[in-house]
């Protein structure tokens, strides 16, 4: 397989790389061309069974901000 070549600046710092075409094309094939959009319905109610009293939790949160 061909090797990756590094391009250095005058100070000896790596600035770029030269990648063989075969490796580049293989890398492009690994990526999913279009990721699926997020579906909120998949996550709706995810904590539904963990919170026993959601109304009580909501009321407690409201009391935090309604201090007199």
N, C-alpha and C positions, 0 to 999 in steps of 0.2 A: 504494500500500500504506500502511496505517496505520503510524504511527511508534511506537517503543517509548518509553514515558515513564518517567522516573526520579523516584523519591521521595527527597527529601533531609531530613535531620534539621536541628535548629536550628543546628548547627555547619557546615552546608553539605556534609556527607558523604553520599554515596549510600548509601541503606539498602535500597531495594526497587526493583522495576521493575514496570511495568504493560505486559503484552504483549497485543497484539490476538489475539482468538480464532482468526482465520485462521492466523496465524503459529504459535500454540500447537498447533493441531490438525495442522498440517503437520509440526511438530517431533516430535509423538508418533508420526506415521506412519513416521518415519525409523528409529525404534528397533525392534530385533528383539523381539517380544513375549516370547519365552522363549528364552534362550540354551541351546544344546545342552550337556548335561552333559559334563564331561571324561571321556574314556575312557582309562584308564591303559594299555591294550593298544596304543594308538596310539604311545606313547612308550617302551614297554618294549624294552630292548635297543638304544636309539638309539646308544650308543657301542660297541656290540659289535664292530664292525669296526675301531675306532680303537685299542683297547687290545689289544696283542698277547699280553700275559701277565697276565690279570686275577688269577690266583692269586698271582703274584709281587707284584703291587701290593697285594693284600690282606695278604699276609704282611709286607711292608714297613710298612704302616700299623700292624699289630699290634705290630711290634717297637718302634715309636715309643713305645707305651704300656707295654711290658713291660721297661723299663730296670731293671737291678739294680745 
